[in-house]
């Protein structure tokens, strides 16, 4: 449960992808404007992002946040996206770490199960396409306890930067498997990113910059949710497999990882009472931030404009 409301986030947040601002519109409510970093604002990156956004608009059944508009103003490239009514996993992890949110072991498993189920559903809809940028900042848990993955348009653009995985972790917060050359942001990479998300949930905090890649094995072996030995043994094995800590690919997609995760969970996980408690906590955390700014000059946004 929430002991007190978490500190309200600043109106502008910055990471390797750019600077993001939540704004309010008369026609659509909350939207996010992300002004991309120079590395992702090149003409080549723009073309890749627009192509991915156009493709994703046809996948309405996927738990993926929708891009509304992509705009170019001289050297600046920005993306306007719908903001699901909830809170990012990054904010949940920060609240857990700093004690403004307390979740029981069962509630923590409910949260993990929501993320894993959504990832499996997403890959089931995407076909061979990958999300590519499944960091905790791009995972939103809604007020109903469902999970939505945002910013699924960056995979090709980030891969084209040809950064090694240590650089991608430091710059973008993306966990990727070991690779002989440039890492591929494919569905197997999504599986590793999913494993990192669940590891962070189990740790009740975000992974630190110095913990990837070297400390992941120790973190997994020390992971424990509750006191049930069999549950924790199954969870550690699942984390080792998703994170490819043994150097082998076990899950080809998040569909496979989600199917195996159901065997990790206790039978009671997913019951109405546990889900209700988690939803209550999310609703308290997702109270409207004071830093949101009104976009009065946008009375109504167009559907999509990627051309």
C-alpha positions, 0 to 999 in steps of 0.5 A: 500500500502507499504510505504517502504520495510519492514526490511529484515528478519534474515537468521535464524528464531527460534520458538518452532518448531526449526530453519529455514533457506531459501536456494536456489537450482539450481533445485528448487529455494527457499527451507526451511530447518527446523532443529527441536527442540529437543522435535520434533526430537525424534524417535516417533515424526519422525515416526509421521512426516514421516507418515503425510508427506507421506500421504500429498504427494497424496493431490496435490489439497490442498493448502498445502506446499510440503515436499521434504525430511526428514533427520536424522543426529544422534540427528538432524532431519530436514525437507526440504520443498518447499517455496511458492513464497510469504510472511508469514502472520507473516511477513505481520502482523509485517509489518502492526504493525510497519508501513512498510505496510499499507492496507485499510479496503477493502484490509484487508478483501481481505487478511482475505478472502484469508486465510479463503477460503484456509482453507476451501479448505484444509479441503475439501481435507484433509477429516478427517485429520487436519493441526494441526499447523496453526500459522501465521508463517505457512501461506504464501500469494503468489504473486498472493494473494492466501494462502498456509498452510505450515508445515502440518506434525506436528499435531500428533507429537505435540499432542503426547507431551501432553502439555496443551493449555497454554504451546502449545501457549507459545512454539509453538504459537498455539491457541487451544480450552479449553479441559478437558484433553490434547488438540486434534489437530483435525479439530475443533482445526484448526477452532480455529486456523483459528479464531485466524489468522483472529483476528490477521489480524483484529488487524493488528498485531500478538496476544501477548503472554499474550493475550491468552486465557484470553484476546481473548473475549475483543479483539473480542468485540473490533474488527472493520474493517471499519465503517459498523456496520452490517459487524463488528457485523457479523465479531465479531459473526464469530470470537466468533464462530470460537474461541469457546468463548461461550463454544460451537462448531459451526463449525465442520471444516474450510469448515463450517467456510469458508461458513459462512464467505462469509456472513460476507464479503461485496458484493464487496470483491473479485473484481479484483481491490481490489485483485490487490492492495493486490497482489501488496503489497505482491509482494513488501514485498516478494522481495528476502531477502539478507539473503538467502543462496545458497545450491550449494551442492544440484544441484537437490533435489529428489521428496520425501524421507520419508521412 
